[in-house]
Amino acid sequence: MNREKRRAFLYFVVVEEADRGRGLGAAAIGALEAQLRSGGIRSLGLHVFSHNTSALRLYERFGFRVTSVNMQKDL
């Protein structure tokens, strides 16, 4: 978290496979956003792999947008 720039970055979120689809991820993101807002944070970033479509949908529902693209080449 960078309080001076009012930014935070979410590094790691895991919902056990057996518990997915029950709204736990949405509840966690919602609670985190509320906590950050109350602390004066105005921006939240995160990284998600492109193959993690369920997480992508979750983050998009919360208003996250793509801001960069990583590329890789196997040698």
N, CA, C and O atoms as a Tripos MOL2 file, in Angstrom:
@<TRIPOS>MOLECULE
protein
  300   299    75     0     0
PROTEIN
NO_CHARGES

@<TRIPOS>ATOM
      1 N           0.8410   -1.1650    0.0000 N.3       1 MET1
      2 CA          0.0000    0.0000    0.0000 C.3       1 MET1
      3 C           0.8910    1.2340    0.0000 C.2       1 MET1
      4 O           1.8910    1.2980    0.7150 O.2       1 MET1
      5 N           0.5190    2.1890   -0.7960 N.am      2 ASN2
      6 CA          1.2390    3.4510   -0.8500 C.3       2 ASN2
      7 C           0.2720    4.5520   -0.4340 C.2       2 ASN2
      8 O          -0.4970    5.0650   -1.2460 O.2       2 ASN2
      9 N           0.3280    4.9030    0.8510 N.am      3 ARG3
     10 CA         -0.6240    5.8980    1.3750 C.3       3 ARG3
     11 C          -0.4130    7.2720    0.7490 C.2       3 ARG3
     12 O          -1.3700    8.0170    0.5400 O.2       3 ARG3
     13 N           0.8330    7.6040    0.4510 N.am      4 GLU4
     14 CA          1.1130    8.9080   -0.1500 C.3       4 GLU4
     15 C           0.4150    9.0440   -1.5010 C.2       4 GLU4
     16 O          -0.1590   10.0900   -1.8050 O.2       4 GLU4
     17 N           0.4660    7.9990   -2.3000 N.am      5 LYS5
     18 CA         -0.1720    8.0270   -3.6150 C.3       5 LYS5
     19 C          -1.5950    7.4870   -3.5700 C.2       5 LYS5
     20 O          -2.2910    7.4640   -4.5850 O.2       5 LYS5
     21 N          -2.0240    7.0480   -2.3780 N.am      6 ARG6
     22 CA         -3.3810    6.5310   -2.1640 C.3       6 ARG6
     23 C          -3.6840    5.3290   -3.0400 C.2       6 ARG6
     24 O          -4.7670    5.2140   -3.6140 O.2       6 ARG6
     25 N          -2.6870    4.4160   -3.1340 N.am      7 ARG7
     26 CA         -2.8350    3.2120   -3.9530 C.3       7 ARG7
     27 C          -2.5710    1.9700   -3.1210 C.2       7 ARG7
     28 O          -1.7880    1.9930   -2.1710 O.2       7 ARG7
     29 N          -3.2350    0.8900   -3.4920 N.am      8 ALA8
     30 CA         -2.9730   -0.4160   -2.8860 C.3       8 ALA8
     31 C          -2.9110   -1.4420   -4.0100 C.2       8 ALA8
     32 O          -3.4560   -1.2300   -5.0930 O.2       8 ALA8
     33 N          -2.2400   -2.5580   -3.7360 N.am      9 PHE9
     34 CA         -2.1350   -3.6320   -4.7140 C.3       9 PHE9
     35 C          -2.4570   -4.9380   -4.0140 C.2       9 PHE9
     36 O          -1.8740   -5.2560   -2.9780 O.2       9 PHE9
     37 N          -3.3820   -5.6900   -4.5780 N.am     10 LEU10
     38 CA         -3.7920   -6.9800   -4.0360 C.3      10 LEU10
     39 C          -2.9020   -8.0500   -4.6570 C.2      10 LEU10
     40 O          -2.9270   -8.2630   -5.8690 O.2      10 LEU10
     41 N          -2.1150   -8.7220   -3.8180 N.am     11 TYR11
     42 CA         -1.1320   -9.6650   -4.3400 C.3      11 TYR11
     43 C          -1.6190  -11.0970   -4.4490 C.2      11 TYR11
     44 O          -1.1560  -11.8240   -5.3280 O.2      11 TYR11
     45 N          -2.5260  -11.5290   -3.6010 N.am     12 PHE12
     46 CA         -2.8300  -12.9520   -3.5960 C.3      12 PHE12
     47 C          -4.2250  -13.1870   -3.0380 C.2      12 PHE12
     48 O          -4.5340  -12.7510   -1.9290 O.2      12 PHE12
     49 N          -5.0640  -13.8720   -3.7970 N.am     13 VAL13
     50 CA         -6.3980  -14.2600   -3.3330 C.3      13 VAL13
     51 C          -6.6110  -15.7130   -3.7160 C.2      13 VAL13
     52 O          -6.3620  -16.1050   -4.8560 O.2      13 VAL13
     53 N          -7.0700  -16.5080   -2.7670 N.am     14 VAL14
     54 CA         -7.3750  -17.9100   -3.0470 C.3      14 VAL14
     55 C          -8.7070  -18.2620   -2.4020 C.2      14 VAL14
     56 O          -8.9290  -17.9870   -1.2230 O.2      14 VAL14
     57 N          -9.5850  -18.8690   -3.1770 N.am     15 VAL15
     58 CA        -10.7890  -19.4850   -2.6360 C.3      15 VAL15
     59 C         -10.6710  -20.9610   -2.9830 C.2      15 VAL15
     60 O         -10.5290  -21.3240   -4.1510 O.2      15 VAL15
     61 N         -10.7300  -21.8020   -1.9710 N.am     16 GLU16
     62 CA        -10.6200  -23.2420   -2.2010 C.3      16 GLU16
     63 C         -11.6420  -23.6820   -3.2460 C.2      16 GLU16
     64 O         -12.7600  -23.1700   -3.2880 O.2      16 GLU16
     65 N         -11.2500  -24.6280   -4.0820 N.am     17 GLU17
     66 CA        -12.1090  -25.0700   -5.1730 C.3      17 GLU17
     67 C         -13.4860  -25.5040   -4.6800 C.2      17 GLU17
     68 O         -14.4950  -25.2010   -5.3160 O.2      17 GLU17
     69 N         -13.5330  -26.2010   -3.5670 N.am     18 ALA18
     70 CA        -14.8110  -26.6840   -3.0250 C.3      18 ALA18
     71 C         -15.7210  -25.5420   -2.5800 C.2      18 ALA18
     72 O         -16.9330  -25.7240   -2.4690 O.2      18 ALA18
     73 N         -15.1460  -24.3690   -2.3260 N.am     19 ASP19
     74 CA        -15.9210  -23.2290   -1.8380 C.3      19 ASP19
     75 C         -16.2240  -22.1920   -2.9140 C.2      19 ASP19
     76 O         -16.8610  -21.1780   -2.6300 O.2      19 ASP19
     77 N         -15.7840  -22.4270   -4.1270 N.am     20 ARG20
     78 CA        -16.0050  -21.4620   -5.2040 C.3      20 ARG20
     79 C         -17.4730  -21.4330   -5.6190 C.2      20 ARG20
     80 O         -18.1950  -22.4210   -5.4850 O.2      20 ARG20
     81 N         -17.8920  -20.2880   -6.1210 N.am     21 GLY21
     82 CA        -19.2700  -20.1410   -6.5780 C.3      21 GLY21
     83 C         -20.2470  -19.8060   -5.4720 C.2      21 GLY21
     84 O         -21.4580  -19.8150   -5.6920 O.2      21 GLY21
     85 N         -19.7410  -19.5120   -4.2880 N.am     22 ARG22
     86 CA        -20.6020  -19.2080   -3.1400 C.3      22 ARG22
     87 C         -20.5450  -17.7370   -2.7420 C.2      22 ARG22
     88 O         -21.1170  -17.3500   -1.7230 O.2      22 ARG22
     89 N         -19.8650  -16.9160   -3.5340 N.am     23 GLY23
     90 CA        -19.8150  -15.4880   -3.2570 C.3      23 GLY23
     91 C         -18.7190  -15.0670   -2.2980 C.2      23 GLY23
     92 O         -18.6800  -13.9110   -1.8760 O.2      23 GLY23
     93 N         -17.8230  -15.9870   -1.9430 N.am     24 LEU24
     94 CA        -16.7650  -15.6530   -0.9890 C.3      24 LEU24
     95 C         -15.7730  -14.6480   -1.5650 C.2      24 LEU24
     96 O         -15.3560  -13.7170   -0.8760 O.2      24 LEU24
     97 N         -15.4000  -14.8350   -2.8170 N.am     25 GLY25
     98 CA        -14.4750  -13.8940   -3.4520 C.3      25 GLY25
     99 C         -15.0810  -12.5040   -3.5430 C.2      25 GLY25
    100 O         -14.4120  -11.5090   -3.2640 O.2      25 GLY25
    101 N         -16.3470  -12.4380   -3.9340 N.am     26 ALA26
    102 CA        -17.0260  -11.1460   -4.0260 C.3      26 ALA26
    103 C         -17.1220  -10.4840   -2.6580 C.2      26 ALA26
    104 O         -16.9220   -9.2750   -2.5360 O.2      26 ALA26
    105 N         -17.4260  -11.2660   -1.6390 N.am     27 ALA27
    106 CA        -17.5090  -10.7120   -0.2810 C.3      27 ALA27
    107 C         -16.1540  -10.1750    0.1640 C.2      27 ALA27
    108 O         -16.0720   -9.1120    0.7810 O.2      27 ALA27
    109 N         -15.0960  -10.9100   -0.1490 N.am     28 ALA28
    110 CA        -13.7500  -10.4820    0.2480 C.3      28 ALA28
    111 C         -13.3480   -9.1950   -0.4700 C.2      28 ALA28
    112 O         -12.8190   -8.2750    0.1530 O.2      28 ALA28
    113 N         -13.5960   -9.1320   -1.7670 N.am     29 ILE29
    114 CA        -13.2460   -7.9310   -2.5300 C.3      29 ILE29
    115 C         -14.0640   -6.7370   -2.0400 C.2      29 ILE29
    116 O         -13.5280   -5.6410   -1.8770 O.2      29 ILE29
    117 N         -15.3410   -6.9460   -1.8080 N.am     30 GLY30
    118 CA        -16.1890   -5.8650   -1.3150 C.3      30 GLY30
    119 C         -15.7290   -5.3400    0.0340 C.2      30 GLY30
    120 O         -15.6900   -4.1300    0.2550 O.2      30 GLY30
    121 N         -15.3800   -6.2540    0.9380 N.am     31 ALA31
    122 CA        -14.9050   -5.8460    2.2660 C.3      31 ALA31
    123 C         -13.5660   -5.1190    2.1700 C.2      31 ALA31
    124 O         -13.3420   -4.1240    2.8590 O.2      31 ALA31
    125 N         -12.6810   -5.6220    1.3130 N.am     32 LEU32
    126 CA        -11.3830   -4.9720    1.1320 C.3      32 LEU32
    127 C         -11.5560   -3.5590    0.5910 C.2      32 LEU32
    128 O         -10.9340   -2.6200    1.0880 O.2      32 LEU32
    129 N         -12.4000   -3.4070   -0.4300 N.am     33 GLU33
    130 CA        -12.6250   -2.0780   -0.9970 C.3      33 GLU33
    131 C         -13.1620   -1.1110    0.0540 C.2      33 GLU33
    132 O         -12.7230    0.0380    0.1190 O.2      33 GLU33
    133 N         -14.0960   -1.5580    0.8640 N.am     34 ALA34
    134 CA        -14.6590   -0.6950    1.9090 C.3      34 ALA34
    135 C         -13.5840   -0.2730    2.9050 C.2      34 ALA34
    136 O         -13.5190    0.8890    3.3050 O.2      34 ALA34
    137 N         -12.7450   -1.2220    3.2990 N.am     35 GLN35
    138 CA        -11.6740   -0.9240    4.2500 C.3      35 GLN35
    139 C         -10.6730    0.0650    3.6560 C.2      35 GLN35
    140 O         -10.2470    1.0040    4.3290 O.2      35 GLN35
    141 N         -10.3060   -0.1460    2.4070 N.am     36 LEU36
    142 CA         -9.3510    0.7530    1.7590 C.3      36 LEU36
    143 C          -9.9240    2.1560    1.6000 C.2      36 LEU36
    144 O          -9.2380    3.1460    1.8560 O.2      36 LEU36
    145 N         -11.1810    2.2380    1.1770 N.am     37 ARG37
    146 CA        -11.8170    3.5570    1.0340 C.3      37 ARG37
    147 C         -11.8240    4.3110    2.3590 C.2      37 ARG37
    148 O         -11.5350    5.5070    2.4060 O.2      37 ARG37
    149 N         -12.1570    3.6010    3.4340 N.am     38 SER38
    150 CA        -12.2200    4.2650    4.7400 C.3      38 SER38
    151 C         -10.8400    4.7300    5.1970 C.2      38 SER38
    152 O         -10.7270    5.6290    6.0300 O.2      38 SER38
    153 N          -9.7940    4.1170    4.6510 N.am     39 GLY39
    154 CA         -8.4330    4.5220    4.9730 C.3      39 GLY39
    155 C          -7.8530    5.5400    4.0110 C.2      39 GLY39
    156 O          -6.6710    5.8710    4.0980 O.2      39 GLY39
    157 N          -8.6700    6.0410    3.0930 N.am     40 GLY40
    158 CA         -8.2140    7.0740    2.1740 C.3      40 GLY40
    159 C          -7.5710    6.5660    0.9040 C.2      40 GLY40
    160 O          -7.0680    7.3620    0.1110 O.2      40 GLY40
    161 N          -7.5730    5.2550    0.6870 N.am     41 ILE41
    162 CA         -6.9940    4.6940   -0.5360 C.3      41 ILE41
    163 C          -7.9860    4.8920   -1.6760 C.2      41 ILE41
    164 O          -9.1840    4.6620   -1.5120 O.2      41 ILE41
    165 N          -7.4840    5.3180   -2.8300 N.am     42 ARG42
    166 CA         -8.3490    5.6440   -3.9660 C.3      42 ARG42
    167 C          -8.1480    4.7410   -5.1810 C.2      42 ARG42
    168 O          -8.8940    4.8480   -6.1540 O.2      42 ARG42
    169 N          -7.1550    3.8550   -5.1400 N.am     43 SER43
    170 CA         -6.8710    3.0000   -6.2870 C.3      43 SER43
    171 C          -6.4180    1.6290   -5.8010 C.2      43 SER43
    172 O          -5.5900    1.5270   -4.8960 O.2      43 SER43
    173 N          -6.9640    0.5780   -6.4040 N.am     44 LEU44
    174 CA         -6.5920   -0.7980   -6.0660 C.3      44 LEU44
    175 C          -6.2100   -1.5260   -7.3420 C.2      44 LEU44
    176 O          -6.9920   -1.5750   -8.2920 O.2      44 LEU44
    177 N          -5.0190   -2.0890   -7.3650 N.am     45 GLY45
    178 CA         -4.5520   -2.8530   -8.5110 C.3      45 GLY45
    179 C          -4.3820   -4.3140   -8.1410 C.2      45 GLY45
    180 O          -4.3310   -4.6650   -6.9620 O.2      45 GLY45
    181 N          -4.2960   -5.1630   -9.1560 N.am     46 LEU46
    182 CA         -4.0540   -6.5880   -8.9360 C.3      46 LEU46
    183 C          -3.5530   -7.2160  -10.2210 C.2      46 LEU46
    184 O          -3.6020   -6.6010  -11.2860 O.2      46 LEU46
    185 N          -3.0740   -8.4370  -10.1160 N.am     47 HIS47
    186 CA         -2.6590   -9.2220  -11.2790 C.3      47 HIS47
    187 C          -3.5230  -10.4640  -11.3240 C.2      47 HIS47
    188 O          -3.7830  -11.0810  -10.2910 O.2      47 HIS47
    189 N          -3.9660  -10.8320  -12.5080 N.am     48 VAL48
    190 CA         -4.7290  -12.0710  -12.6810 C.3      48 VAL48
    191 C          -4.2830  -12.7050  -13.9950 C.2      48 VAL48
    192 O          -4.1070  -12.0180  -15.0010 O.2      48 VAL48
    193 N          -4.1030  -14.0260  -13.9730 N.am     49 PHE49
    194 CA         -3.7040  -14.7390  -15.1840 C.3      49 PHE49
    195 C          -4.8750  -14.8090  -16.1600 C.2      49 PHE49
    196 O          -6.0240  -14.9650  -15.7470 O.2      49 PHE49
    197 N          -4.5850  -14.6960  -17.4430 N.am     50 SER50
    198 CA         -5.6360  -14.6550  -18.4610 C.3      50 SER50
    199 C          -6.4550  -15.9400  -18.5170 C.2      50 SER50
    200 O          -7.6070  -15.9110  -18.9510 O.2      50 SER50
    201 N          -5.8870  -17.0660  -18.0880 N.am     51 HIS51
    202 CA         -6.6480  -18.3220  -18.1150 C.3      51 HIS51
    203 C          -7.6120  -18.4570  -16.9380 C.2      51 HIS51
    204 O          -8.4300  -19.3760  -16.9180 O.2      51 HIS51
    205 N          -7.5290  -17.5610  -15.9630 N.am     52 ASN52
    206 CA         -8.3950  -17.6070  -14.7840 C.3      52 ASN52
    207 C          -9.6680  -16.8020  -15.0680 C.2      52 ASN52
    208 O          -9.8670  -15.7110  -14.5340 O.2      52 ASN52
    209 N         -10.5140  -17.3690  -15.9170 N.am     53 THR53
    210 CA        -11.6790  -16.6350  -16.4040 C.3      53 THR53
    211 C         -12.6840  -16.3050  -15.3070 C.2      53 THR53
    212 O         -13.3290  -15.2580  -15.3680 O.2      53 THR53
    213 N         -12.8310  -17.1630  -14.3150 N.am     54 SER54
    214 CA        -13.7840  -16.8540  -13.2430 C.3      54 SER54
    215 C         -13.3120  -15.6500  -12.4340 C.2      54 SER54
    216 O         -14.1240  -14.8100  -12.0460 O.2      54 SER54
    217 N         -12.0110  -15.5570  -12.1770 N.am     55 ALA55
    218 CA        -11.4770  -14.3970  -11.4560 C.3      55 ALA55
    219 C         -11.5950  -13.1390  -12.3150 C.2      55 ALA55
    220 O         -11.9310  -12.0700  -11.8050 O.2      55 ALA55
    221 N         -11.3220  -13.2590  -13.6040 N.am     56 LEU56
    222 CA        -11.4650  -12.1110  -14.5020 C.3      56 LEU56
    223 C         -12.8860  -11.5630  -14.4590 C.2      56 LEU56
    224 O         -13.0890  -10.3520  -14.3710 O.2      56 LEU56
    225 N         -13.8680  -12.4580  -14.5210 N.am     57 ARG57
    226 CA        -15.2670  -12.0190  -14.4670 C.3      57 ARG57
    227 C         -15.5800  -11.3310  -13.1420 C.2      57 ARG57
    228 O         -16.2580  -10.3040  -13.1130 O.2      57 ARG57
    229 N         -15.0840  -11.9030  -12.0480 N.am     58 LEU58
    230 CA        -15.3100  -11.3030  -10.7340 C.3      58 LEU58
    231 C         -14.7550   -9.8840  -10.6890 C.2      58 LEU58
    232 O         -15.4530   -8.9500  -10.2940 O.2      58 LEU58
    233 N         -13.5020   -9.7260  -11.0930 N.am     59 TYR59
    234 CA        -12.8720   -8.4130  -11.0270 C.3      59 TYR59
    235 C         -13.5540   -7.4150  -11.9610 C.2      59 TYR59
    236 O         -13.6940   -6.2420  -11.6160 O.2      59 TYR59
    237 N         -13.9760   -7.8700  -13.1340 N.am     60 GLU60
    238 CA        -14.6880   -6.9870  -14.0550 C.3      60 GLU60
    239 C         -16.0100   -6.5230  -13.4520 C.2      60 GLU60
    240 O         -16.4020   -5.3700  -13.6330 O.2      60 GLU60
    241 N         -16.6990   -7.4090  -12.7400 N.am     61 ARG61
    242 CA        -17.9510   -7.0140  -12.0740 C.3      61 ARG61
    243 C         -17.7080   -5.9180  -11.0420 C.2      61 ARG61
    244 O         -18.5860   -5.0930  -10.7890 O.2      61 ARG61
    245 N         -16.5280   -5.9090  -10.4530 N.am     62 PHE62
    246 CA        -16.1870   -4.8900   -9.4660 C.3      62 PHE62
    247 C         -15.5720   -3.6430  -10.0970 C.2      62 PHE62
    248 O         -15.1390   -2.7350   -9.3880 O.2      62 PHE62
    249 N         -15.5340   -3.5990  -11.4270 N.am     63 GLY63
    250 CA        -15.0760   -2.3930  -12.1090 C.3      63 GLY63
    251 C         -13.5980   -2.3490  -12.4450 C.2      63 GLY63
    252 O         -13.1080   -1.3220  -12.9150 O.2      63 GLY63
    253 N         -12.8720   -3.4410  -12.2160 N.am     64 PHE64
    254 CA        -11.4600   -3.4620  -12.6060 C.3      64 PHE64
    255 C         -11.3770   -3.4790  -14.1270 C.2      64 PHE64
    256 O         -12.2610   -4.0060  -14.8020 O.2      64 PHE64
    257 N         -10.3070   -2.8970  -14.6590 N.am     65 ARG65
    258 CA        -10.0820   -2.8760  -16.0990 C.3      65 ARG65
    259 C          -8.6190   -3.2220  -16.3840 C.2      65 ARG65
    260 O          -7.7480   -3.0330  -15.5350 O.2      65 ARG65
    261 N          -8.3710   -3.7210  -17.5650 N.am     66 VAL66
    262 CA         -7.0160   -4.0820  -17.9710 C.3      66 VAL66
    263 C          -6.2040   -2.8080  -18.1590 C.2      66 VAL66
    264 O          -6.6330   -1.8760  -18.8390 O.2      66 VAL66
    265 N          -5.0070   -2.7810  -17.5370 N.am     67 THR67
    266 CA         -4.1360   -1.6140  -17.6680 C.3      67 THR67
    267 C          -2.7800   -1.9670  -18.2600 C.2      67 THR67
    268 O          -2.0100   -1.0750  -18.6160 O.2      67 THR67
    269 N          -2.4740   -3.2680  -18.3720 N.am     68 SER68
    270 CA         -1.2160   -3.6830  -18.9900 C.3      68 SER68
    271 C          -1.3530   -5.1230  -19.4640 C.2      68 SER68
    272 O          -2.2760   -5.8400  -19.0760 O.2      68 SER68
    273 N          -0.4120   -5.5270  -20.3100 N.am     69 VAL69
    274 CA         -0.3810   -6.8880  -20.8360 C.3      69 VAL69
    275 C           1.0420   -7.3960  -20.7130 C.2      69 VAL69
    276 O           1.9810   -6.7120  -21.1200 O.2      69 VAL69
    277 N           1.2140   -8.5890  -20.1580 N.am     70 ASN70
    278 CA          2.5260   -9.2340  -20.0930 C.3      70 ASN70
    279 C           2.6400  -10.2160  -21.2440 C.2      70 ASN70
    280 O           1.6570  -10.8440  -21.6370 O.2      70 ASN70
    281 N           3.8410  -10.3440  -21.7790 N.am     71 MET71
    282 CA          4.0640  -11.2850  -22.8740 C.3      71 MET71
    283 C           5.2270  -12.1980  -22.5240 C.2      71 MET71
    284 O           6.0980  -11.8430  -21.7300 O.2      71 MET71
    285 N           5.2280  -13.3920  -23.1350 N.am     72 GLN72
    286 CA          6.2780  -14.3780  -22.8820 C.3      72 GLN72
    287 C           6.4830  -15.2090  -24.1330 C.2      72 GLN72
    288 O           5.5640  -15.4100  -24.9270 O.2      72 GLN72
    289 N           7.7070  -15.6860  -24.2920 N.am     73 LYS73
    290 CA          8.0280  -16.5630  -25.4110 C.3      73 LYS73
    291 C           8.8550  -17.7170  -24.8790 C.2      73 LYS73
    292 O           9.8440  -17.5100  -24.1770 O.2      73 LYS73
    293 N           8.4480  -18.9340  -25.2140 N.am     74 ASP74
    294 CA          9.2420  -20.1040  -24.8460 C.3      74 ASP74
    295 C          10.4030  -20.2400  -25.8210 C.2      74 ASP74
    296 O          10.2370  -20.0510  -27.0260 O.2      74 ASP74
    297 N          11.5730  -20.5690  -25.2960 N.am     75 LEU75
    298 CA         12.7620  -20.7370  -26.1390 C.3      75 LEU75
    299 C          13.2000  -22.1800  -26.1530 C.2      75 LEU75
    300 O          14.1850  -22.5200  -26.8090 O.2      75 LEU75
@<TRIPOS>BOND
     1     1     2 1
     2     2     3 1
     3     3     4 2
     4     3     5 am
     5     5     6 1
     6     6     7 1
     7     7     8 2
     8     7     9 am
     9     9    10 1
    10    10    11 1
    11    11    12 2
    12    11    13 am
    13    13    14 1
    14    14    15 1
    15    15    16 2
    16    15    17 am
    17    17    18 1
    18    18    19 1
    19    19    20 2
    20    19    21 am
    21    21    22 1
    22    22    23 1
    23    23    24 2
    24    23    25 am
    25    25    26 1
    26    26    27 1
    27    27    28 2
    28    27    29 am
    29    29    30 1
    30    30    31 1
    31    31    32 2
    32    31    33 am
    33    33    34 1
    34    34    35 1
    35    35    36 2
    36    35    37 am
    37    37    38 1
    38    38    39 1
    39    39    40 2
    40    39    41 am
    41    41    42 1
    42    42    43 1
    43    43    44 2
    44    43    45 am
    45    45    46 1
    46    46    47 1
    47    47    48 2
    48    47    49 am
    49    49    50 1
    50    50    51 1
    51    51    52 2
    52    51    53 am
    53    53    54 1
    54    54    55 1
    55    55    56 2
    56    55    57 am
    57    57    58 1
    58    58    59 1
    59    59    60 2
    60    59    61 am
    61    61    62 1
    62    62    63 1
    63    63    64 2
    64    63    65 am
    65    65    66 1
    66    66    67 1
    67    67    68 2
    68    67    69 am
    69    69    70 1
    70    70    71 1
    71    71    72 2
    72    71    73 am
    73    73    74 1
    74    74    75 1
    75    75    76 2
    76    75    77 am
    77    77    78 1
    78    78    79 1
    79    79    80 2
    80    79    81 am
    81    81    82 1
    82    82    83 1
    83    83    84 2
    84    83    85 am
    85    85    86 1
    86    86    87 1
    87    87    88 2
    88    87    89 am
    89    89    90 1
    90    90    91 1
    91    91    92 2
    92    91    93 am
    93    93    94 1
    94    94    95 1
    95    95    96 2
    96    95    97 am
    97    97    98 1
    98    98    99 1
    99    99   100 2
   100    99   101 am
   101   101   102 1
   102   102   103 1
   103   103   104 2
   104   103   105 am
   105   105   106 1
   106   106   107 1
   107   107   108 2
   108   107   109 am
   109   109   110 1
   110   110   111 1
   111   111   112 2
   112   111   113 am
   113   113   114 1
   114   114   115 1
   115   115   116 2
   116   115   117 am
   117   117   118 1
   118   118   119 1
   119   119   120 2
   120   119   121 am
   121   121   122 1
   122   122   123 1
   123   123   124 2
   124   123   125 am
   125   125   126 1
   126   126   127 1
   127   127   128 2
   128   127   129 am
   129   129   130 1
   130   130   131 1
   131   131   132 2
   132   131   133 am
   133   133   134 1
   134   134   135 1
   135   135   136 2
   136   135   137 am
   137   137   138 1
   138   138   139 1
   139   139   140 2
   140   139   141 am
   141   141   142 1
   142   142   143 1
   143   143   144 2
   144   143   145 am
   145   145   146 1
   146   146   147 1
   147   147   148 2
   148   147   149 am
   149   149   150 1
   150   150   151 1
   151   151   152 2
   152   151   153 am
   153   153   154 1
   154   154   155 1
   155   155   156 2
   156   155   157 am
   157   157   158 1
   158   158   159 1
   159   159   160 2
   160   159   161 am
   161   161   162 1
   162   162   163 1
   163   163   164 2
   164   163   165 am
   165   165   166 1
   166   166   167 1
   167   167   168 2
   168   167   169 am
   169   169   170 1
   170   170   171 1
   171   171   172 2
   172   171   173 am
   173   173   174 1
   174   174   175 1
   175   175   176 2
   176   175   177 am
   177   177   178 1
   178   178   179 1
   179   179   180 2
   180   179   181 am
   181   181   182 1
   182   182   183 1
   183   183   184 2
   184   183   185 am
   185   185   186 1
   186   186   187 1
   187   187   188 2
   188   187   189 am
   189   189   190 1
   190   190   191 1
   191   191   192 2
   192   191   193 am
   193   193   194 1
   194   194   195 1
   195   195   196 2
   196   195   197 am
   197   197   198 1
   198   198   199 1
   199   199   200 2
   200   199   201 am
   201   201   202 1
   202   202   203 1
   203   203   204 2
   204   203   205 am
   205   205   206 1
   206   206   207 1
   207   207   208 2
   208   207   209 am
   209   209   210 1
   210   210   211 1
   211   211   212 2
   212   211   213 am
   213   213   214 1
   214   214   215 1
   215   215   216 2
   216   215   217 am
   217   217   218 1
   218   218   219 1
   219   219   220 2
   220   219   221 am
   221   221   222 1
   222   222   223 1
   223   223   224 2
   224   223   225 am
   225   225   226 1
   226   226   227 1
   227   227   228 2
   228   227   229 am
   229   229   230 1
   230   230   231 1
   231   231   232 2
   232   231   233 am
   233   233   234 1
   234   234   235 1
   235   235   236 2
   236   235   237 am
   237   237   238 1
   238   238   239 1
   239   239   240 2
   240   239   241 am
   241   241   242 1
   242   242   243 1
   243   243   244 2
   244   243   245 am
   245   245   246 1
   246   246   247 1
   247   247   248 2
   248   247   249 am
   249   249   250 1
   250   250   251 1
   251   251   252 2
   252   251   253 am
   253   253   254 1
   254   254   255 1
   255   255   256 2
   256   255   257 am
   257   257   258 1
   258   258   259 1
   259   259   260 2
   260   259   261 am
   261   261   262 1
   262   262   263 1
   263   263   264 2
   264   263   265 am
   265   265   266 1
   266   266   267 1
   267   267   268 2
   268   267   269 am
   269   269   270 1
   270   270   271 1
   271   271   272 2
   272   271   273 am
   273   273   274 1
   274   274   275 1
   275   275   276 2
   276   275   277 am
   277   277   278 1
   278   278   279 1
   279   279   280 2
   280   279   281 am
   281   281   282 1
   282   282   283 1
   283   283   284 2
   284   283   285 am
   285   285   286 1
   286   286   287 1
   287   287   288 2
   288   287   289 am
   289   289   290 1
   290   290   291 1
   291   291   292 2
   292   291   293 am
   293   293   294 1
   294   294   295 1
   295   295   296 2
   296   295   297 am
   297   297   298 1
   298   298   299 1
   299   299   300 2
@<TRIPOS>SUBSTRUCTURE
     1 MET1         2 RESIDUE 1 A MET
     2 ASN2         6 RESIDUE 1 A ASN
     3 ARG3        10 RESIDUE 1 A ARG
     4 GLU4        14 RESIDUE 1 A GLU
     5 LYS5        18 RESIDUE 1 A LYS
     6 ARG6        22 RESIDUE 1 A ARG
     7 ARG7        26 RESIDUE 1 A ARG
     8 ALA8        30 RESIDUE 1 A ALA
     9 PHE9        34 RESIDUE 1 A PHE
    10 LEU10       38 RESIDUE 1 A LEU
    11 TYR11       42 RESIDUE 1 A TYR
    12 PHE12       46 RESIDUE 1 A PHE
    13 VAL13       50 RESIDUE 1 A VAL
    14 VAL14       54 RESIDUE 1 A VAL
    15 VAL15       58 RESIDUE 1 A VAL
    16 GLU16       62 RESIDUE 1 A GLU
    17 GLU17       66 RESIDUE 1 A GLU
    18 ALA18       70 RESIDUE 1 A ALA
    19 ASP19       74 RESIDUE 1 A ASP
    20 ARG20       78 RESIDUE 1 A ARG
    21 GLY21       82 RESIDUE 1 A GLY
    22 ARG22       86 RESIDUE 1 A ARG
    23 GLY23       90 RESIDUE 1 A GLY
    24 LEU24       94 RESIDUE 1 A LEU
    25 GLY25       98 RESIDUE 1 A GLY
    26 ALA26      102 RESIDUE 1 A ALA
    27 ALA27      106 RESIDUE 1 A ALA
    28 ALA28      110 RESIDUE 1 A ALA
    29 ILE29      114 RESIDUE 1 A ILE
    30 GLY30      118 RESIDUE 1 A GLY
    31 ALA31      122 RESIDUE 1 A ALA
    32 LEU32      126 RESIDUE 1 A LEU
    33 GLU33      130 RESIDUE 1 A GLU
    34 ALA34      134 RESIDUE 1 A ALA
    35 GLN35      138 RESIDUE 1 A GLN
    36 LEU36      142 RESIDUE 1 A LEU
    37 ARG37      146 RESIDUE 1 A ARG
    38 SER38      150 RESIDUE 1 A SER
    39 GLY39      154 RESIDUE 1 A GLY
    40 GLY40      158 RESIDUE 1 A GLY
    41 ILE41      162 RESIDUE 1 A ILE
    42 ARG42      166 RESIDUE 1 A ARG
    43 SER43      170 RESIDUE 1 A SER
    44 LEU44      174 RESIDUE 1 A LEU
    45 GLY45      178 RESIDUE 1 A GLY
    46 LEU46      182 RESIDUE 1 A LEU
    47 HIS47      186 RESIDUE 1 A HIS
    48 VAL48      190 RESIDUE 1 A VAL
    49 PHE49      194 RESIDUE 1 A PHE
    50 SER50      198 RESIDUE 1 A SER
    51 HIS51      202 RESIDUE 1 A HIS
    52 ASN52      206 RESIDUE 1 A ASN
    53 THR53      210 RESIDUE 1 A THR
    54 SER54      214 RESIDUE 1 A SER
    55 ALA55      218 RESIDUE 1 A ALA
    56 LEU56      222 RESIDUE 1 A LEU
    57 ARG57      226 RESIDUE 1 A ARG
    58 LEU58      230 RESIDUE 1 A LEU
    59 TYR59      234 RESIDUE 1 A TYR
    60 GLU60      238 RESIDUE 1 A GLU
    61 ARG61      242 RESIDUE 1 A ARG
    62 PHE62      246 RESIDUE 1 A PHE
    63 GLY63      250 RESIDUE 1 A GLY
    64 PHE64      254 RESIDUE 1 A PHE
    65 ARG65      258 RESIDUE 1 A ARG
    66 VAL66      262 RESIDUE 1 A VAL
    67 THR67      266 RESIDUE 1 A THR
    68 SER68      270 RESIDUE 1 A SER
    69 VAL69      274 RESIDUE 1 A VAL
    70 ASN70      278 RESIDUE 1 A ASN
    71 MET71      282 RESIDUE 1 A MET
    72 GLN72      286 RESIDUE 1 A GLN
    73 LYS73      290 RESIDUE 1 A LYS
    74 ASP74      294 RESIDUE 1 A ASP
    75 LEU75      298 RESIDUE 1 A LEU
